[in-house]
């Protein structure tokens, strides 16, 4: 899997690729495009545009958090559960700034 999230580069990049044995999937979150390519021929097998409503994603997270609070269930979206990820992102940002 390859993930590109550029916060410093002058061109914004929000994309990811998932590699399989016979093909790979490439998604661009900025242009809302999903493509599947053949590994052998490198030709595009499938193309689709999708619609993501960002506000809906945040609302869904808030609904989940509310359910967790009511049921006393541990919320995987909590700061405690994601602290290591947040620290890693900060280290990457600092590394990019120092090495530019």
C-alpha positions as CSV (number, residue, x, y, z in Angstrom):
1,X,0.0,0.0,0.0
2,X,1.2,3.5,-0.9
3,X,-0.3,6.6,0.8
4,X,0.4,10.2,-0.2
5,X,-0.7,13.0,2.0
6,X,1.2,16.1,1.2
7,X,0.9,19.0,3.6
8,X,4.1,20.9,2.7
9,X,4.5,20.4,-1.0
10,X,3.1,23.1,-3.2
11,X,0.8,20.5,-4.9
12,X,-1.7,19.0,-2.6
13,X,-1.8,15.2,-2.8
14,X,-4.4,13.0,-1.2
15,X,-4.1,9.6,-2.8
16,X,-3.4,6.0,-2.1
17,X,-2.6,2.8,-4.1
18,X,-3.2,-0.8,-3.1
19,X,-1.2,-3.4,-4.9
20,X,-2.6,-6.9,-5.6
21,X,-1.1,-9.8,-7.5
22,X,-2.7,-9.1,-10.9
23,X,-3.7,-5.5,-10.6
24,X,-3.4,-2.3,-8.5
25,X,-6.0,0.2,-7.3
26,X,-5.3,3.9,-7.3
27,X,-7.6,6.4,-5.6
28,X,-7.2,10.2,-5.7
29,X,-9.2,11.8,-2.9
30,X,-8.9,15.3,-4.3
31,X,-10.3,14.5,-7.7
32,X,-12.6,11.8,-6.5
33,X,-11.3,9.2,-9.0
34,X,-10.8,5.5,-8.6
35,X,-8.8,3.6,-11.2
36,X,-7.7,-0.1,-11.5
37,X,-4.7,-1.0,-13.6
38,X,-3.4,-4.3,-14.8
39,X,0.1,-5.2,-13.5
40,X,1.0,-7.0,-16.7
41,X,-0.1,-4.5,-19.4
42,X,-0.1,-1.4,-17.2
43,X,-3.4,-0.5,-18.9
44,X,-6.4,0.9,-17.0
45,X,-9.0,-1.8,-16.5
46,X,-11.6,0.3,-14.7
47,X,-12.3,4.0,-13.9
48,X,-14.9,5.4,-11.6
49,X,-15.6,8.8,-10.1
50,X,-17.0,8.8,-6.6
51,X,-18.6,11.5,-4.4
52,X,-17.4,12.1,-0.8
53,X,-19.2,14.5,1.3
54,X,-16.6,15.5,3.9
55,X,-19.1,16.8,6.4
56,X,-20.9,13.5,6.4
57,X,-17.7,11.8,7.4
58,X,-17.3,14.1,10.5
59,X,-21.0,13.7,11.4
60,X,-20.7,9.9,11.2
61,X,-17.7,10.1,13.6
62,X,-19.6,12.2,16.0
63,X,-22.6,9.8,16.0
64,X,-20.2,6.9,16.7
65,X,-18.6,8.8,19.6
66,X,-22.1,9.5,21.0
67,X,-23.0,5.8,20.8
68,X,-19.8,4.9,22.6
69,X,-20.4,7.4,25.4
70,X,-24.0,6.1,25.9
71,X,-23.0,2.4,25.9
72,X,-19.7,3.0,27.9
73,X,-17.9,1.4,25.0
74,X,-14.3,2.3,24.3
75,X,-14.0,4.8,21.4
76,X,-11.3,3.9,18.9
77,X,-11.4,7.6,17.7
78,X,-10.2,8.9,21.1
79,X,-7.0,10.9,21.5
80,X,-5.5,8.2,23.7
81,X,-5.9,5.6,21.0
82,X,-4.5,7.8,18.3
83,X,-1.7,9.6,20.2
84,X,1.1,7.5,18.6
85,X,-0.2,8.3,15.1
86,X,-0.4,12.0,16.0
87,X,3.2,11.9,17.3
88,X,4.4,10.1,14.1
89,X,2.7,12.7,11.9
90,X,4.4,15.5,13.8
91,X,7.8,13.8,13.5
92,X,7.3,13.5,9.7
93,X,6.3,17.1,9.3
94,X,9.4,18.2,11.3
95,X,11.6,15.9,9.3
96,X,10.3,17.3,6.0
97,X,10.8,20.9,7.2
98,X,14.4,20.3,8.3
99,X,15.4,18.5,5.1
100,X,14.0,20.9,2.6
